[in-house]
Amino acid sequence: MTVETAEHAMTPFAALHHRPGEPLLLPNAWDHALAAALAARGFPAIGTTSLAVAAAVGLPDGQAATREHTLRLALTLGSEPYLLSVDAEDGFSDDPGEVAELAHQLWAVGVVGINLEDGLGPAARHAAKIAAVKAAVPGLFVNARTDTYWLGDGDGNGNGNGNGNGNETETLRRLDAYQQAGADGVFVPGLTDPGRIADVVRCVDAPLNVLYSPAGPAVPQLADLGVRRISLGSLLYRRALGAALDAVADIAAGRAPGGTTPSYDEVCALERSVSARASANSTG
């Protein structure tokens, strides 16, 4: 395939990962209102966050407990004018066929990307899931996540020491397997050291996604290092919880809460815009 043909075949979401010096900053939402507000601020793509989906309904994150909740959120957000990528944990199954079926359901409601994490399980199993998804839904952007830094060193048997330092050799081994399986992008949350980020960028062909950390490199530095996608993960959700707790503490202490508070009408306007689009679609 020539470069020209490859560029022609690239989806709009994939193209956002191939802008040298301009990484995709992907904010993660957990409901329609936030996703709509972020889109109104000019973000062309929105991700979801599994922690927020799980916490909102009192279920554990990363335990394959929120498959149906994730699908419902995708149904709500997938028809909107922004590009939607869904955090699907490990695909909610060890069976590649079942993960591929989930991917097909997400694609059917308008989702353009999926994030799949290995949880330090066997790399071969995760690669099989990626291959099954790409075979079932070729146009879906698969962001393959390895947890070698997030959970600790991986030894290939699903064991981690939990130190969060990662093992670069194991990380690269896993990322290579996932690229060979067809992953469109690779994700290493917990990777924050500039030197190690640069090493991974040099060693992978697929766009590298890192998780933004307030204690790590800023967006311009990540761009200079060659990072192509910067996810916010659960940061916005945790900040929102913190802001709510700070506000109620201020009110209880007799102080006016600080920060930005959208008005009632501004929040309602996000929903009215949806109704207006639905009406236009039904009459057009």
C-alpha positions in Angstrom: 0.0 0.0 0.0 1.4 3.4 -1.0 1.6 6.3 1.5 -1.1 8.1 -0.5 -3.4 5.1 -0.4 -2.8 4.6 3.3 -3.6 8.2 4.1 -6.7 8.0 1.9 -7.8 4.9 3.9 -7.1 6.5 7.3 -10.2 7.3 9.3 -10.7 10.8 10.7 -10.0 9.5 14.3 -6.9 7.7 13.2 -5.7 10.8 11.4 -5.8 12.7 14.7 -3.0 10.4 15.8 -0.7 11.2 12.9 -0.1 14.9 13.2 3.6 15.3 14.1 4.1 17.8 16.9 0.4 18.0 17.6 -0.8 15.1 19.8 -4.4 14.3 20.3 -5.4 15.6 23.7 -8.2 13.2 24.6 -10.5 14.3 27.6 -12.5 11.5 29.1 -16.2 11.9 29.9 -18.7 9.8 31.8 -22.0 11.4 30.8 -23.6 13.3 28.0 -23.4 16.7 29.6 -19.7 16.7 30.0 -19.0 15.2 26.6 -21.2 17.9 25.0 -19.5 20.6 27.0 -16.0 19.4 26.0 -17.0 19.2 22.3 -18.3 22.8 22.6 -14.9 23.8 23.8 -13.4 22.4 20.5 -12.3 18.9 21.4 -12.8 16.8 18.2 -12.7 13.5 20.1 -13.9 12.4 23.5 -13.0 9.2 25.4 -14.9 7.5 28.2 -13.3 6.5 31.5 -14.0 3.1 33.0 -13.5 4.3 36.6 -16.2 6.9 36.3 -18.6 4.5 34.6 -18.1 1.9 37.4 -18.0 4.4 40.3 -21.2 6.1 39.2 -23.2 2.9 39.7 -21.2 1.5 42.7 -19.4 -1.2 40.8 -15.6 -2.0 40.8 -13.4 -0.8 38.0 -11.3 -3.3 36.1 -13.4 -6.3 37.1 -15.5 -6.8 34.0 -18.6 -5.6 35.9 -19.7 -2.8 33.7 -20.1 -4.2 30.2 -23.8 -3.2 29.8 -23.2 0.2 31.5 -20.4 0.9 29.0 -22.6 -0.1 26.1 -25.4 2.2 27.4 -23.0 5.1 27.6 -21.8 4.4 24.1 -25.3 4.4 22.8 -25.9 7.8 24.4 -22.7 9.4 23.1 -22.0 7.5 19.9 -24.4 9.4 17.7 -23.0 12.9 18.7 -21.0 15.0 16.2 -17.7 14.4 18.0 -15.5 11.2 17.6 -16.0 8.8 20.5 -13.5 6.3 21.8 -14.6 3.9 24.5 -12.6 2.6 27.5 -13.6 -1.1 27.5 -11.3 -2.4 30.2 -10.0 -5.8 28.9 -13.0 -6.2 26.6 -15.0 -7.7 29.6 -14.0 -11.2 28.5 -11.0 -13.5 28.0 -12.6 -14.8 24.9 -11.4 -13.0 21.8 -14.7 -13.7 20.0 -16.7 -12.1 22.7 -14.5 -9.1 22.7 -14.9 -8.8 18.9 -18.7 -9.0 19.4 -18.5 -6.1 21.9 -16.4 -4.1 19.4 -19.0 -4.7 16.7 -21.8 -3.5 19.0 -19.8 -0.4 19.8 -19.1 0.3 16.2 -22.8 -0.1 15.4 -23.8 2.8 17.7 -21.2 5.2 16.3 -18.0 4.5 18.4 -14.8 5.0 16.4 -12.2 3.8 18.9 -11.7 1.3 21.7 -9.2 1.1 24.4 -8.3 -2.5 25.5 -6.0 -3.1 28.5 -3.9 -6.2 29.1 -4.0 -6.0 33.0 -0.6 -7.8 32.9 -2.4 -10.9 31.7 -0.8 -13.1 29.0 0.4 -11.0 26.0 -0.7 -13.7 23.6 -4.2 -13.6 24.8 -4.4 -9.8 24.5 -2.9 -10.0 21.0 -5.6 -12.5 20.1 -8.3 -10.1 21.2 -6.8 -7.3 19.2 -6.6 -9.5 16.1 -10.2 -10.6 16.5 -11.5 -7.0 16.9 -9.6 -5.8 13.8 -10.9 -8.8 11.8 -14.5 -8.1 12.9 -14.4 -4.3 12.7 -11.4 -3.1 10.5 -12.3 0.6 10.8 -12.4 0.6 14.6 -9.2 2.2 16.1 -7.8 -0.2 18.6 -5.6 1.4 21.3 -3.8 -1.4 22.9 -2.8 -0.7 26.5 -0.2 -2.5 28.5 -0.1 -2.2 32.3 3.6 -2.9 32.8 4.1 0.6 34.2 0.6 1.0 35.7 0.6 -2.1 37.8 4.4 -2.9 38.0 6.9 -5.0 36.1 5.4 -7.7 34.0 7.0 -11.1 33.6 4.8 -12.4 30.9 2.7 -14.5 33.2 0.4 -11.9 34.5 2.5 -11.1 37.6 3.5 -7.6 38.6 5.5 -6.4 41.5 3.3 -3.3 42.0 6.2 -0.8 42.1 4.9 1.2 39.2 8.4 1.5 37.7 7.7 -0.7 34.7 10.0 -3.0 32.8 11.0 -1.5 29.5 12.0 -4.8 27.9 8.7 -6.4 28.8 6.8 -3.2 27.8 8.4 -3.2 24.4 7.8 -7.0 24.0 4.1 -6.6 24.7 3.8 -3.5 22.5 5.4 -5.3 19.6 3.0 -8.2 19.9 0.1 -5.9 20.0 1.3 -4.0 16.9 1.8 -7.3 15.1 -1.8 -8.2 16.0 -3.1 -5.1 14.3 -3.3 -2.4 17.0 -3.6 1.1 15.6 -2.1 2.7 18.7 -0.3 1.7 21.9 -0.9 3.0 25.4 1.4 2.9 28.4 -0.3 4.5 31.4 2.1 5.3 34.2 5.0 6.1 31.8 6.1 9.6 32.8 9.9 9.7 32.6 10.8 11.8 29.6 13.8 9.6 28.7 11.8 6.4 28.8 9.0 8.0 26.8 11.5 8.9 24.1 12.8 5.4 24.1 9.4 3.9 23.6 8.6 6.4 20.8 11.7 5.3 19.0 11.0 1.6 19.4 7.3 1.5 18.2 5.7 2.1 14.9 2.2 2.8 16.1 1.3 6.1 17.7 2.2 6.2 21.4 -0.5 7.2 23.9 0.5 8.2 27.5 -1.7 9.2 30.4 -1.3 12.8 31.5 0.0 13.2 35.0 0.1 16.6 36.8 3.5 15.5 38.2 4.8 14.5 34.7 5.7 16.3 31.5 3.3 19.0 30.3 1.5 18.7 27.0 4.1 20.7 25.0 7.0 18.5 26.3 5.1 15.3 25.5 4.6 16.6 22.0 8.3 17.3 21.6 9.0 13.7 22.8 6.9 12.3 20.0 3.8 11.3 21.9 0.8 11.2 19.6 -2.1 10.9 22.1 -2.5 12.2 25.6 -5.4 10.8 27.6 -6.8 12.3 30.8 -8.2 9.0 32.0 -10.2 9.4 35.2 -8.6 12.8 36.1 -11.6 14.9 35.2 -13.9 12.6 37.2 -11.7 12.7 40.3 -11.3 16.5 40.0 -15.1 16.8 39.7 -15.6 14.8 42.9 -13.0 16.8 44.6 -14.6 20.1 43.5 -18.0 18.9 44.8 -16.5 18.0 48.2 -14.6 21.4 48.4 -17.8 23.3 47.5 -19.9 21.6 50.2 -17.2 22.2 52.7 -17.0 25.9 51.8 -20.8 26.2 52.0 -20.9 24.5 55.4 -18.2 26.8 56.7 -20.1 29.9 55.5 -17.9 30.6 52.5 -19.0 31.0 48.9 -17.6 28.1 46.8 -14.9 29.0 44.4 -14.2 27.7 40.9 -16.4 27.7 37.8 -20.1 26.8 38.1 -22.1 26.5 34.9 -25.6 28.0 35.3 -28.7 25.9 35.2 -29.6 27.3 31.8 -26.2 26.5 30.5 -26.4 22.9 31.5 -30.0 22.7 30.0 -28.7 24.2 26.8 -26.5 21.2 26.3 -29.6 18.9 26.2 -31.6 21.3 24.1 -29.0 21.2 21.4 -29.4 17.5 21.2 -33.2 17.8 20.9 -32.7 20.4 18.2 -30.4 18.1 16.2 -32.8 15.2 16.6 -35.7 17.3 15.3 -33.6 18.4 12.4 -32.6 14.9 11.6 -36.2 13.7 11.7 -37.4 16.4 9.3 -34.4 16.4 7.0 
